Amino acid sequence: MATRLPAEQRKAAVLDSACGIFSSGSYRGTTTAQIARMAGVTEPVLYRHFASKRDLYLAVLEESWRRLRILWDAAVEAEPDARLWVGAMGQAYFEAKDPKVRCADLWVQALTEASDDPEIRRYIRRHMREVHEYVAATIRRAQEQGGILSDRDPEAEAWIFISIGLLGTVSKRLGGVVEDDFPKIFASRRQWMTGRAE
C-alpha cells in the first residue's frame, strides 16, 4: 500500500512537477492532469493546493525565481573578483543543469498569456522588476567594491543583463540564433562595465 504524503510534501511535489513541465513546455499546452500525474496526486488534490492553473503557474514563477536567487547568490559568493560577479551570474544561468531556474523561459511563455490575462500581465511586470532590482543591487555592490565603473547606471545595466537572458532564451527556442556571438557579447559588456579588456 502506498504511503500518503503529508499535505506540504504533496504541495511541494505538485509545484516541483509543474516547474519541470511548464519550463520545458508551454502554459496553454500543459494540463493540470499532466502535472497531477507527474506529481503522483489526483487533480482534486492539486486543486486543494492551487485554486487554478493560473495560480499554479504564478507559484511556479515564484519557485523558479527562488531557485535562481540561490544559484546567483552562490555564483557571486564563489567569485572573489567583483568585476566578474555579473558575468558569473549570467554564466550560472546559461549553464544551469536545472531548467527550473530559467525564469526567462517562463516569461516568454507568459507573454502570450499576458495579452489575454491582466492578472498574469500585472504579475509578470512585478516579477521582472523584482529580478531587475536584485541584479541592479548586485551591480551597485560591485561598484562599491571597485569592480564596476562608478559612472555605469546600475538600473540600465540590470535591464541590459535581463535582455541578454531573454535573447538567449529566444535563441534557444529557435534552435540557436546567437550562440556563436555570446562570447563576444559577454566580453563587450564586461569591458564596458569594468573599463578593462580581458
Rosetta constraint file for C-alpha pairs under 8 A:
AtomPair CA 5 CA 9 HARMONIC 5.92 0.50
AtomPair CA 5 CA 10 HARMONIC 5.85 0.50
AtomPair CA 6 CA 10 HARMONIC 6.26 0.50
AtomPair CA 7 CA 11 HARMONIC 6.18 0.50
AtomPair CA 8 CA 12 HARMONIC 6.13 0.50
AtomPair CA 9 CA 13 HARMONIC 6.05 0.50
AtomPair CA 10 CA 14 HARMONIC 6.21 0.50
AtomPair CA 10 CA 39 HARMONIC 7.71 0.50
AtomPair CA 10 CA 41 HARMONIC 7.41 0.50
AtomPair CA 11 CA 15 HARMONIC 6.19 0.50
AtomPair CA 11 CA 46 HARMONIC 7.42 0.50
AtomPair CA 11 CA 49 HARMONIC 6.10 0.50
AtomPair CA 12 CA 16 HARMONIC 6.00 0.50
AtomPair CA 13 CA 17 HARMONIC 6.07 0.50
AtomPair CA 13 CA 39 HARMONIC 5.27 0.50
AtomPair CA 13 CA 40 HARMONIC 7.92 0.50
AtomPair CA 14 CA 18 HARMONIC 6.01 0.50
AtomPair CA 14 CA 35 HARMONIC 6.68 0.50
AtomPair CA 14 CA 36 HARMONIC 6.49 0.50
AtomPair CA 14 CA 38 HARMONIC 7.93 0.50
AtomPair CA 14 CA 39 HARMONIC 5.08 0.50
AtomPair CA 14 CA 41 HARMONIC 7.78 0.50
AtomPair CA 14 CA 46 HARMONIC 6.72 0.50
AtomPair CA 15 CA 19 HARMONIC 6.06 0.50
AtomPair CA 15 CA 56 HARMONIC 7.35 0.50
AtomPair CA 15 CA 59 HARMONIC 7.39 0.50
AtomPair CA 15 CA 60 HARMONIC 6.41 0.50
AtomPair CA 15 CA 63 HARMONIC 7.89 0.50
AtomPair CA 16 CA 20 HARMONIC 6.45 0.50
AtomPair CA 16 CA 39 HARMONIC 7.75 0.50
AtomPair CA 17 CA 21 HARMONIC 6.22 0.50
AtomPair CA 17 CA 35 HARMONIC 5.88 0.50
AtomPair CA 17 CA 36 HARMONIC 7.93 0.50
AtomPair CA 17 CA 38 HARMONIC 6.03 0.50
AtomPair CA 17 CA 39 HARMONIC 5.55 0.50
AtomPair CA 18 CA 22 HARMONIC 5.80 0.50
AtomPair CA 18 CA 35 HARMONIC 5.59 0.50
AtomPair CA 18 CA 56 HARMONIC 7.56 0.50
AtomPair CA 18 CA 57 HARMONIC 7.61 0.50
AtomPair CA 18 CA 60 HARMONIC 6.67 0.50
AtomPair CA 19 CA 23 HARMONIC 5.83 0.50
AtomPair CA 19 CA 60 HARMONIC 5.39 0.50
AtomPair CA 19 CA 63 HARMONIC 7.66 0.50
AtomPair CA 19 CA 64 HARMONIC 7.18 0.50
AtomPair CA 19 CA 100 HARMONIC 5.65 0.50
AtomPair CA 20 CA 24 HARMONIC 6.30 0.50
AtomPair CA 20 CA 99 HARMONIC 7.09 0.50
AtomPair CA 20 CA 100 HARMONIC 5.91 0.50
AtomPair CA 21 CA 25 HARMONIC 5.78 0.50
AtomPair CA 21 CA 26 HARMONIC 7.89 0.50
AtomPair CA 21 CA 30 HARMONIC 7.16 0.50
AtomPair CA 21 CA 35 HARMONIC 7.14 0.50
AtomPair CA 22 CA 26 HARMONIC 5.51 0.50
AtomPair CA 22 CA 27 HARMONIC 6.16 0.50
AtomPair CA 22 CA 30 HARMONIC 6.82 0.50
AtomPair CA 22 CA 57 HARMONIC 7.76 0.50
AtomPair CA 22 CA 106 HARMONIC 7.25 0.50
AtomPair CA 23 CA 99 HARMONIC 6.41 0.50
AtomPair CA 23 CA 100 HARMONIC 6.06 0.50
AtomPair CA 23 CA 102 HARMONIC 7.27 0.50
AtomPair CA 23 CA 105 HARMONIC 6.28 0.50
AtomPair CA 23 CA 106 HARMONIC 6.18 0.50
AtomPair CA 24 CA 99 HARMONIC 7.49 0.50
AtomPair CA 25 CA 29 HARMONIC 6.88 0.50
AtomPair CA 25 CA 30 HARMONIC 6.87 0.50
AtomPair CA 26 CA 30 HARMONIC 5.98 0.50
AtomPair CA 26 CA 109 HARMONIC 6.10 0.50
AtomPair CA 27 CA 57 HARMONIC 7.70 0.50
AtomPair CA 27 CA 109 HARMONIC 6.47 0.50
AtomPair CA 27 CA 110 HARMONIC 7.40 0.50
AtomPair CA 27 CA 113 HARMONIC 8.00 0.50
AtomPair CA 30 CA 34 HARMONIC 6.97 0.50
AtomPair CA 30 CA 35 HARMONIC 7.81 0.50
AtomPair CA 31 CA 35 HARMONIC 6.62 0.50
AtomPair CA 31 CA 53 HARMONIC 7.99 0.50
AtomPair CA 32 CA 36 HARMONIC 5.99 0.50
AtomPair CA 32 CA 43 HARMONIC 6.73 0.50
AtomPair CA 32 CA 46 HARMONIC 7.77 0.50
AtomPair CA 32 CA 53 HARMONIC 6.56 0.50
AtomPair CA 33 CA 37 HARMONIC 6.07 0.50
AtomPair CA 33 CA 42 HARMONIC 7.75 0.50
AtomPair CA 33 CA 43 HARMONIC 5.99 0.50
AtomPair CA 34 CA 38 HARMONIC 6.20 0.50
AtomPair CA 35 CA 39 HARMONIC 6.10 0.50
AtomPair CA 36 CA 40 HARMONIC 6.05 0.50
AtomPair CA 36 CA 41 HARMONIC 5.09 0.50
AtomPair CA 36 CA 42 HARMONIC 5.53 0.50
AtomPair CA 36 CA 43 HARMONIC 5.55 0.50
AtomPair CA 36 CA 46 HARMONIC 6.25 0.50
AtomPair CA 37 CA 41 HARMONIC 6.07 0.50
AtomPair CA 37 CA 42 HARMONIC 6.86 0.50
AtomPair CA 41 CA 45 HARMONIC 6.24 0.50
AtomPair CA 41 CA 46 HARMONIC 6.93 0.50
AtomPair CA 42 CA 46 HARMONIC 6.43 0.50
AtomPair CA 43 CA 47 HARMONIC 6.21 0.50
AtomPair CA 44 CA 48 HARMONIC 6.29 0.50
AtomPair CA 45 CA 49 HARMONIC 6.89 0.50
AtomPair CA 46 CA 50 HARMONIC 6.20 0.50
AtomPair CA 47 CA 51 HARMONIC 5.26 0.50
AtomPair CA 47 CA 52 HARMONIC 6.63 0.50
AtomPair CA 50 CA 55 HARMONIC 5.89 0.50
AtomPair CA 50 CA 56 HARMONIC 5.56 0.50
AtomPair CA 51 CA 55 HARMONIC 6.22 0.50
AtomPair CA 51 CA 56 HARMONIC 7.65 0.50
AtomPair CA 52 CA 56 HARMONIC 6.36 0.50
AtomPair CA 53 CA 57 HARMONIC 6.13 0.50
AtomPair CA 54 CA 58 HARMONIC 6.20 0.50
AtomPair CA 54 CA 120 HARMONIC 7.88 0.50
AtomPair CA 55 CA 59 HARMONIC 6.21 0.50
AtomPair CA 56 CA 60 HARMONIC 6.18 0.50
AtomPair CA 57 CA 61 HARMONIC 6.40 0.50
AtomPair CA 58 CA 62 HARMONIC 6.46 0.50
AtomPair CA 58 CA 120 HARMONIC 7.70 0.50
AtomPair CA 58 CA 123 HARMONIC 7.67 0.50
AtomPair CA 59 CA 63 HARMONIC 6.16 0.50
AtomPair CA 60 CA 64 HARMONIC 5.97 0.50
AtomPair CA 61 CA 65 HARMONIC 6.19 0.50
AtomPair CA 61 CA 103 HARMONIC 6.72 0.50
AtomPair CA 61 CA 106 HARMONIC 6.96 0.50
AtomPair CA 62 CA 66 HARMONIC 6.15 0.50
AtomPair CA 63 CA 67 HARMONIC 6.25 0.50
AtomPair CA 64 CA 68 HARMONIC 6.13 0.50
AtomPair CA 64 CA 100 HARMONIC 5.58 0.50
AtomPair CA 64 CA 101 HARMONIC 4.76 0.50
AtomPair CA 64 CA 102 HARMONIC 6.65 0.50
AtomPair CA 64 CA 103 HARMONIC 5.88 0.50
AtomPair CA 65 CA 69 HARMONIC 6.06 0.50
AtomPair CA 65 CA 101 HARMONIC 6.59 0.50
AtomPair CA 65 CA 103 HARMONIC 6.31 0.50
AtomPair CA 65 CA 131 HARMONIC 7.79 0.50
AtomPair CA 66 CA 70 HARMONIC 6.50 0.50
AtomPair CA 67 CA 71 HARMONIC 6.32 0.50
AtomPair CA 67 CA 100 HARMONIC 7.53 0.50
AtomPair CA 67 CA 101 HARMONIC 5.49 0.50
AtomPair CA 68 CA 72 HARMONIC 6.07 0.50
AtomPair CA 68 CA 93 HARMONIC 7.66 0.50
AtomPair CA 68 CA 101 HARMONIC 4.87 0.50
AtomPair CA 68 CA 102 HARMONIC 7.27 0.50
AtomPair CA 68 CA 103 HARMONIC 7.70 0.50
AtomPair CA 69 CA 73 HARMONIC 5.88 0.50
AtomPair CA 70 CA 74 HARMONIC 6.18 0.50
AtomPair CA 71 CA 75 HARMONIC 6.23 0.50
AtomPair CA 71 CA 89 HARMONIC 7.93 0.50
AtomPair CA 71 CA 92 HARMONIC 6.98 0.50
AtomPair CA 71 CA 93 HARMONIC 7.71 0.50
AtomPair CA 72 CA 76 HARMONIC 6.17 0.50
AtomPair CA 72 CA 88 HARMONIC 7.97 0.50
AtomPair CA 72 CA 89 HARMONIC 5.28 0.50
AtomPair CA 72 CA 92 HARMONIC 7.01 0.50
AtomPair CA 72 CA 93 HARMONIC 7.77 0.50
AtomPair CA 73 CA 77 HARMONIC 6.04 0.50
AtomPair CA 74 CA 78 HARMONIC 6.03 0.50
AtomPair CA 75 CA 79 HARMONIC 6.38 0.50
AtomPair CA 75 CA 85 HARMONIC 7.40 0.50
AtomPair CA 75 CA 88 HARMONIC 5.75 0.50
AtomPair CA 75 CA 89 HARMONIC 5.84 0.50
AtomPair CA 75 CA 92 HARMONIC 6.61 0.50
AtomPair CA 76 CA 80 HARMONIC 7.76 0.50
AtomPair CA 76 CA 85 HARMONIC 5.28 0.50
AtomPair CA 76 CA 86 HARMONIC 7.87 0.50
AtomPair CA 76 CA 88 HARMONIC 6.64 0.50
AtomPair CA 76 CA 89 HARMONIC 6.82 0.50
AtomPair CA 79 CA 84 HARMONIC 6.97 0.50
AtomPair CA 79 CA 85 HARMONIC 6.38 0.50
AtomPair CA 79 CA 88 HARMONIC 7.24 0.50
AtomPair CA 81 CA 85 HARMONIC 6.92 0.50
AtomPair CA 81 CA 147 HARMONIC 7.13 0.50
AtomPair CA 82 CA 142 HARMONIC 5.05 0.50
AtomPair CA 82 CA 143 HARMONIC 8.00 0.50
AtomPair CA 82 CA 145 HARMONIC 6.41 0.50
AtomPair CA 82 CA 146 HARMONIC 7.29 0.50
AtomPair CA 82 CA 147 HARMONIC 4.61 0.50
AtomPair CA 82 CA 148 HARMONIC 7.42 0.50
AtomPair CA 83 CA 142 HARMONIC 6.71 0.50
AtomPair CA 83 CA 146 HARMONIC 7.71 0.50
AtomPair CA 83 CA 147 HARMONIC 3.96 0.50
AtomPair CA 83 CA 148 HARMONIC 5.78 0.50
AtomPair CA 83 CA 190 HARMONIC 7.84 0.50
AtomPair CA 83 CA 194 HARMONIC 6.20 0.50
AtomPair CA 84 CA 88 HARMONIC 5.95 0.50
AtomPair CA 84 CA 147 HARMONIC 7.61 0.50
AtomPair CA 84 CA 190 HARMONIC 7.84 0.50
AtomPair CA 85 CA 89 HARMONIC 6.27 0.50
AtomPair CA 85 CA 138 HARMONIC 7.80 0.50
AtomPair CA 85 CA 142 HARMONIC 7.29 0.50
AtomPair CA 86 CA 90 HARMONIC 6.35 0.50
AtomPair CA 86 CA 135 HARMONIC 7.95 0.50
AtomPair CA 86 CA 138 HARMONIC 7.54 0.50
AtomPair CA 86 CA 139 HARMONIC 7.11 0.50
AtomPair CA 87 CA 91 HARMONIC 6.05 0.50
AtomPair CA 87 CA 186 HARMONIC 7.28 0.50
AtomPair CA 87 CA 190 HARMONIC 7.36 0.50
AtomPair CA 88 CA 92 HARMONIC 5.98 0.50
AtomPair CA 89 CA 93 HARMONIC 6.21 0.50
AtomPair CA 90 CA 94 HARMONIC 6.28 0.50
AtomPair CA 90 CA 161 HARMONIC 7.90 0.50
AtomPair CA 90 CA 165 HARMONIC 7.56 0.50
AtomPair CA 91 CA 95 HARMONIC 5.90 0.50
AtomPair CA 92 CA 96 HARMONIC 5.70 0.50
AtomPair CA 93 CA 101 HARMONIC 7.57 0.50
AtomPair CA 93 CA 102 HARMONIC 7.12 0.50
AtomPair CA 94 CA 168 HARMONIC 7.99 0.50
AtomPair CA 96 CA 101 HARMONIC 7.51 0.50
AtomPair CA 102 CA 106 HARMONIC 7.12 0.50
AtomPair CA 103 CA 107 HARMONIC 6.19 0.50
AtomPair CA 104 CA 108 HARMONIC 6.12 0.50
AtomPair CA 104 CA 165 HARMONIC 6.69 0.50
AtomPair CA 104 CA 166 HARMONIC 5.68 0.50
AtomPair CA 104 CA 169 HARMONIC 6.43 0.50
AtomPair CA 105 CA 109 HARMONIC 6.48 0.50
AtomPair CA 105 CA 166 HARMONIC 7.87 0.50
AtomPair CA 105 CA 169 HARMONIC 6.10 0.50
AtomPair CA 106 CA 110 HARMONIC 6.03 0.50
AtomPair CA 107 CA 111 HARMONIC 6.25 0.50
AtomPair CA 107 CA 124 HARMONIC 7.13 0.50
AtomPair CA 108 CA 112 HARMONIC 7.46 0.50
AtomPair CA 108 CA 166 HARMONIC 7.80 0.50
AtomPair CA 108 CA 169 HARMONIC 7.99 0.50
AtomPair CA 108 CA 170 HARMONIC 7.94 0.50
AtomPair CA 109 CA 113 HARMONIC 7.16 0.50
AtomPair CA 110 CA 114 HARMONIC 5.86 0.50
AtomPair CA 110 CA 120 HARMONIC 7.24 0.50
AtomPair CA 110 CA 121 HARMONIC 7.94 0.50
AtomPair CA 110 CA 124 HARMONIC 7.56 0.50
AtomPair CA 111 CA 115 HARMONIC 6.94 0.50
AtomPair CA 111 CA 121 HARMONIC 7.85 0.50
AtomPair CA 112 CA 116 HARMONIC 7.63 0.50
AtomPair CA 113 CA 117 HARMONIC 5.92 0.50
AtomPair CA 113 CA 120 HARMONIC 6.96 0.50
AtomPair CA 113 CA 121 HARMONIC 7.73 0.50
AtomPair CA 114 CA 118 HARMONIC 6.21 0.50
AtomPair CA 114 CA 119 HARMONIC 7.75 0.50
AtomPair CA 114 CA 120 HARMONIC 5.41 0.50
AtomPair CA 114 CA 121 HARMONIC 4.41 0.50
AtomPair CA 115 CA 121 HARMONIC 7.14 0.50
AtomPair CA 117 CA 121 HARMONIC 6.33 0.50
AtomPair CA 118 CA 122 HARMONIC 6.08 0.50
AtomPair CA 119 CA 123 HARMONIC 6.10 0.50
AtomPair CA 120 CA 124 HARMONIC 6.02 0.50
AtomPair CA 121 CA 125 HARMONIC 6.24 0.50
AtomPair CA 122 CA 126 HARMONIC 6.35 0.50
AtomPair CA 123 CA 127 HARMONIC 5.99 0.50
AtomPair CA 124 CA 128 HARMONIC 5.93 0.50
AtomPair CA 125 CA 129 HARMONIC 6.29 0.50
AtomPair CA 126 CA 130 HARMONIC 6.26 0.50
AtomPair CA 127 CA 131 HARMONIC 6.42 0.50
AtomPair CA 128 CA 132 HARMONIC 6.03 0.50
AtomPair CA 129 CA 133 HARMONIC 6.06 0.50
AtomPair CA 130 CA 134 HARMONIC 6.42 0.50
AtomPair CA 131 CA 135 HARMONIC 6.40 0.50
AtomPair CA 132 CA 136 HARMONIC 6.04 0.50
AtomPair CA 132 CA 155 HARMONIC 7.69 0.50
AtomPair CA 132 CA 158 HARMONIC 5.76 0.50
AtomPair CA 132 CA 159 HARMONIC 6.43 0.50
AtomPair CA 132 CA 162 HARMONIC 7.25 0.50
AtomPair CA 133 CA 137 HARMONIC 5.95 0.50
AtomPair CA 133 CA 155 HARMONIC 7.78 0.50
AtomPair CA 133 CA 158 HARMONIC 7.69 0.50
AtomPair CA 134 CA 138 HARMONIC 6.32 0.50
AtomPair CA 135 CA 139 HARMONIC 6.30 0.50
AtomPair CA 135 CA 158 HARMONIC 5.40 0.50
AtomPair CA 135 CA 161 HARMONIC 7.95 0.50
AtomPair CA 136 CA 140 HARMONIC 6.20 0.50
AtomPair CA 136 CA 154 HARMONIC 4.98 0.50
AtomPair CA 136 CA 155 HARMONIC 5.47 0.50
AtomPair CA 136 CA 157 HARMONIC 7.27 0.50
AtomPair CA 136 CA 158 HARMONIC 5.05 0.50
AtomPair CA 137 CA 141 HARMONIC 6.21 0.50
AtomPair CA 137 CA 154 HARMONIC 7.55 0.50
AtomPair CA 138 CA 142 HARMONIC 6.21 0.50
AtomPair CA 139 CA 143 HARMONIC 6.20 0.50
AtomPair CA 139 CA 148 HARMONIC 7.23 0.50
AtomPair CA 139 CA 154 HARMONIC 5.70 0.50
AtomPair CA 139 CA 158 HARMONIC 7.57 0.50
AtomPair CA 140 CA 144 HARMONIC 6.30 0.50
AtomPair CA 140 CA 154 HARMONIC 6.14 0.50
AtomPair CA 141 CA 145 HARMONIC 6.39 0.50
AtomPair CA 142 CA 146 HARMONIC 6.29 0.50
AtomPair CA 142 CA 147 HARMONIC 5.09 0.50
AtomPair CA 142 CA 148 HARMONIC 5.69 0.50
AtomPair CA 143 CA 147 HARMONIC 5.51 0.50
AtomPair CA 143 CA 148 HARMONIC 4.63 0.50
AtomPair CA 143 CA 149 HARMONIC 6.15 0.50
AtomPair CA 143 CA 150 HARMONIC 5.68 0.50
AtomPair CA 146 CA 150 HARMONIC 7.71 0.50
AtomPair CA 147 CA 194 HARMONIC 6.26 0.50
AtomPair CA 148 CA 152 HARMONIC 7.43 0.50
AtomPair CA 148 CA 193 HARMONIC 5.41 0.50
AtomPair CA 148 CA 194 HARMONIC 4.62 0.50
AtomPair CA 148 CA 195 HARMONIC 7.80 0.50
AtomPair CA 149 CA 193 HARMONIC 5.98 0.50
AtomPair CA 149 CA 194 HARMONIC 5.47 0.50
AtomPair CA 149 CA 195 HARMONIC 6.80 0.50
AtomPair CA 152 CA 157 HARMONIC 7.40 0.50
AtomPair CA 152 CA 193 HARMONIC 6.62 0.50
AtomPair CA 153 CA 157 HARMONIC 6.06 0.50
AtomPair CA 154 CA 158 HARMONIC 5.92 0.50
AtomPair CA 155 CA 159 HARMONIC 6.59 0.50
AtomPair CA 156 CA 160 HARMONIC 6.39 0.50
AtomPair CA 157 CA 161 HARMONIC 6.14 0.50
AtomPair CA 158 CA 162 HARMONIC 6.27 0.50
AtomPair CA 159 CA 163 HARMONIC 6.08 0.50
AtomPair CA 160 CA 164 HARMONIC 6.28 0.50
AtomPair CA 161 CA 165 HARMONIC 6.58 0.50
AtomPair CA 162 CA 166 HARMONIC 6.35 0.50
AtomPair CA 163 CA 167 HARMONIC 6.06 0.50
AtomPair CA 164 CA 168 HARMONIC 6.17 0.50
AtomPair CA 165 CA 169 HARMONIC 6.30 0.50
AtomPair CA 166 CA 170 HARMONIC 6.20 0.50
AtomPair CA 167 CA 171 HARMONIC 6.03 0.50
AtomPair CA 168 CA 172 HARMONIC 6.07 0.50
AtomPair CA 168 CA 178 HARMONIC 7.40 0.50
AtomPair CA 168 CA 179 HARMONIC 7.64 0.50
AtomPair CA 169 CA 173 HARMONIC 6.23 0.50
AtomPair CA 170 CA 174 HARMONIC 6.24 0.50
AtomPair CA 171 CA 175 HARMONIC 6.32 0.50
AtomPair CA 171 CA 176 HARMONIC 4.84 0.50
AtomPair CA 171 CA 177 HARMONIC 4.82 0.50
AtomPair CA 171 CA 178 HARMONIC 6.12 0.50
AtomPair CA 171 CA 179 HARMONIC 7.36 0.50
AtomPair CA 172 CA 176 HARMONIC 5.12 0.50
AtomPair CA 172 CA 177 HARMONIC 7.40 0.50
AtomPair CA 178 CA 182 HARMONIC 6.36 0.50
AtomPair CA 181 CA 185 HARMONIC 6.21 0.50
AtomPair CA 182 CA 186 HARMONIC 6.02 0.50
AtomPair CA 183 CA 187 HARMONIC 6.08 0.50
AtomPair CA 184 CA 188 HARMONIC 5.99 0.50
AtomPair CA 185 CA 189 HARMONIC 6.17 0.50
AtomPair CA 186 CA 190 HARMONIC 6.07 0.50
AtomPair CA 187 CA 191 HARMONIC 6.14 0.50
AtomPair CA 187 CA 197 HARMONIC 7.66 0.50
AtomPair CA 187 CA 198 HARMONIC 7.18 0.50
AtomPair CA 188 CA 192 HARMONIC 6.21 0.50
AtomPair CA 189 CA 193 HARMONIC 6.12 0.50
AtomPair CA 190 CA 194 HARMONIC 5.89 0.50
AtomPair CA 190 CA 195 HARMONIC 7.76 0.50
AtomPair CA 190 CA 196 HARMONIC 7.58 0.50
AtomPair CA 190 CA 197 HARMONIC 7.67 0.50
AtomPair CA 191 CA 195 HARMONIC 5.10 0.50
AtomPair CA 191 CA 196 HARMONIC 4.95 0.50
AtomPair CA 191 CA 197 HARMONIC 5.06 0.50
AtomPair CA 191 CA 198 HARMONIC 7.22 0.50
AtomPair CA 192 CA 196 HARMONIC 7.57 0.50
